[in-house]
Amino acid sequence: MARRIIHPRRWTPPTFAARVPTGKISVRRRLPTGGHGPEDVVLDDAGHIITGLADGRIVRIDPATGDRTVLADTGGRPLGLHPRADGAVLVCDHDKGLLLVRPDGAVEVLADSADGEPVTFASNVVESSDGTIWFTTSTSRWHLDDHLGDVFEHSCTGRLLRRDPDGAVTTVLRDLKFANGLILAPDESHLLFAETAGYRIRRHWLTGPAAGRTDILVENLPGFPDNMWLGSDGLVWAGIVAPRNPLLDRLLPLPGLLRLLVWNLPAAVRPQPAIVAWIMAFDLDGRVVHDLRADDGSYGFVTSVAERDGVIVLGSLIEDDVAVLDPLPSRSS
């Protein structure tokens, strides 16, 4: 891929101490998706896996049998998903914006612009009980195929957006560090969103005395948080797509010219993400409950994780399958 000019922003990452994972990821089964790159995995009310593929298809997979059903083809690149109780699916599509896939497979564009700006790199989505839809965009400058350029540049052009039931779309937060995974708290008092390039998960309050304010749930993570899921166990599950890169952390505070030179080096010598399988789970106060990792090649580049009644499913931008994990030991054991 041809290199391009970057416009680096200087940022000094917080220093972190490497942590020892509390457990190991053990893949029980790999379920073929019939395509490539199941970037986000979600579970519907029946416990079926729903994911979007690089060729534009949205597929539903029965985790017990592996049977697949194609729900729709967006004609773009679906990323984050949110299943509705009526069988419809909200879709953040990298190319098309915010979409609604109806139960009959029809695809409707809900938002492709906001505040006079196009919705680019739509990333993840949730819906409130009143029909308000919240979604993130990761960057206004880079595409999925060269998304590492945004991390390297540290452009901070991610957004949190709101679509009201009447169709109005508003930018709620700007200047986010590659906004990504999104969760609505069980009581709908706040949202949680991942800033992948900021190594943190932030909280945006919707109700109560702090309404409108944004604070931090957990920061200085040892890796890049991606899509998130609120499990039936009450935990915030996050795919950690890769460990932090020490060379990248050293480059980010430096003048932009040096970063520009390194970015234009051959890919083999530029900082690259390590291919591991890694997920973490936090309680709603930000305490780490699970930190699970595998370096054995059984799965890699985990961009999403979903949990339901002890069943944990992983998705990945680079794999063809979704992975179902062995059950975890009881938290009390």
Buried (B, 14 or more C-beta within 10 A) or exposed (E): EEBEEBEBBEEEBEEBEEEEBEEEBBBEEBBEBBBBBBBBBBBBEEEBBBBBBBBBBBBBBBBEEBEBEEBBBBBBBBBBBBBBEEBBBBBBBBBBBBBBBBEEEEBEEBBBEBEEEEBBBBBBBBBBEEEBBBBBBBBBBBBBEBBBBBBBBBBBBBBBBBBEEEEEBEBBBBEBBBBBBBBBBEEBBBBBBBBBBBBBBBBBBBEEEBEEEBEEBBBBBBBBBBBBBBBEBEBBBBBBBBBBBEEBBEBBEEEBEEBBEBBEEEEEEBBEBEBBBBBBBBEBEBEEBBBBBBBEEEBBBBBBBBBBEEBBBBBBBBBBBBBBBEEBEEEEE
